[in-house]
């Protein structure tokens, strides 16, 4: 909260997305500049799992109903993103993602190439 993005720092972007929406969300985030590593693009790692949530009063859930616990097959998707592309990648992710409040993590990375 309140953190500033350093445009020169590489970041790892991680998000959770329903299986049936994963390819569309990844495509949007790739188009915004995430998922590049060296001479490769569209790089990501994903692992299948199960997400759970209970929509509360005031929510407009894409899946499930208010006050009922929901479990959904999801992917955890991770990819690299340069700092100067992170705002656009996050905006693309939020626009393409079906959830009102997608779970997203962002970590700054250090360059270990010289270590």
C-alpha positions in Angstrom: 0.0 0.0 0.0 1.4 3.4 -0.9 4.4 1.8 -2.6 5.9 3.4 -5.7 6.9 1.4 -8.7 10.5 1.8 -9.8 10.5 1.8 -13.6 14.0 0.3 -13.7 13.2 -2.7 -11.3 12.0 -6.0 -12.6 9.0 -7.4 -10.8 7.3 -10.8 -10.5 3.5 -10.6 -11.1 1.4 -13.4 -9.7 -2.4 -13.8 -10.0 -5.1 -16.3 -9.6 -7.7 -16.9 -12.3 -10.4 -19.4 -13.1 -9.2 -22.0 -15.5 -11.6 -21.1 -18.3 -10.4 -17.5 -18.2 -6.7 -18.1 -17.9 -5.7 -17.8 -21.6 -7.6 -14.6 -22.2 -6.2 -12.9 -19.0 -2.6 -14.1 -19.8 -3.0 -12.8 -23.4 -4.1 -9.3 -22.1 -1.2 -9.1 -19.6 1.3 -10.3 -22.3 0.0 -7.7 -24.7 0.7 -5.0 -22.0 4.3 -6.0 -21.8 4.6 -8.6 -19.1 6.0 -12.1 -19.6 9.3 -11.3 -21.4 12.5 -12.8 -20.5 15.6 -12.2 -22.7 14.7 -13.1 -26.3 11.4 -14.8 -25.3 7.9 -13.5 -24.7 4.7 -15.0 -23.4 6.7 -16.6 -20.6 4.7 -17.7 -17.6 4.4 -20.5 -15.0 1.1 -21.7 -13.9 -0.1 -24.4 -11.6 -3.6 -25.7 -11.0 -5.3 -25.4 -7.7 -8.6 -24.5 -6.0 -9.6 -21.1 -4.9 -12.3 -20.4 -2.4 -14.3 -17.3 -1.4 -17.6 -16.2 0.0 -19.2 -13.2 -1.7 -20.5 -10.7 0.9 -23.3 -8.2 0.9 -22.6 -5.5 -1.8 -20.6 -7.8 -4.0 -21.5 -8.8 -7.6 -19.8 -12.1 -8.0 -18.9 -13.5 -11.4 -19.2 -17.0 -9.9 -21.3 -18.0 -6.9 -23.9 -16.3 -4.7 -23.7 -13.9 -1.8 -23.2 -15.5 1.6 -22.4 -18.9 0.1 -18.9 -20.4 0.1 -17.7 -21.1 -3.4 -14.8 -23.3 -4.6 -13.4 -22.8 -8.1 -10.7 -24.6 -10.1 -8.1 -21.9 -10.7 -4.6 -21.3 -12.0 -1.9 -19.5 -10.1 0.0 -17.6 -12.8 3.4 -16.1 -12.4 5.4 -14.0 -14.8 8.1 -11.3 -15.0 7.3 -7.7 -15.7 9.6 -4.7 -16.1 8.7 -1.8 -13.8 8.0 0.5 -16.6 5.3 -1.9 -17.9 3.8 -2.9 -14.6 1.0 -0.2 -14.4 -0.2 -1.2 -17.9 0.1 -4.9 -17.1 -2.0 -4.5 -13.9 -4.6 -2.4 -15.7 -4.9 -5.1 -18.5 -5.1 -7.8 -15.9 -7.9 -6.1 -14.0 -9.8 -5.3 -17.2 -9.6 -8.9 -18.6 -10.1 -10.7 -15.3 -13.7 -11.9 -14.6 -13.6 -11.2 -10.8 -14.5 -7.9 -9.2 -11.4 -8.2 -7.0 -8.8 -10.4 -8.5 -6.0 -11.7 -6.1 -2.8 -10.2 -7.3 0.7 -10.2 -5.8 3.7 -8.1 -7.0 7.3 -8.6 -5.8 10.3 -6.5 -6.7 13.2 -8.7 -7.9 17.0 -8.3 -7.7 19.4 -8.9 -10.6 21.3 -12.1 -9.7 23.2 -12.4 -13.1 26.4 -11.1 -11.5 26.2 -13.2 -8.4 
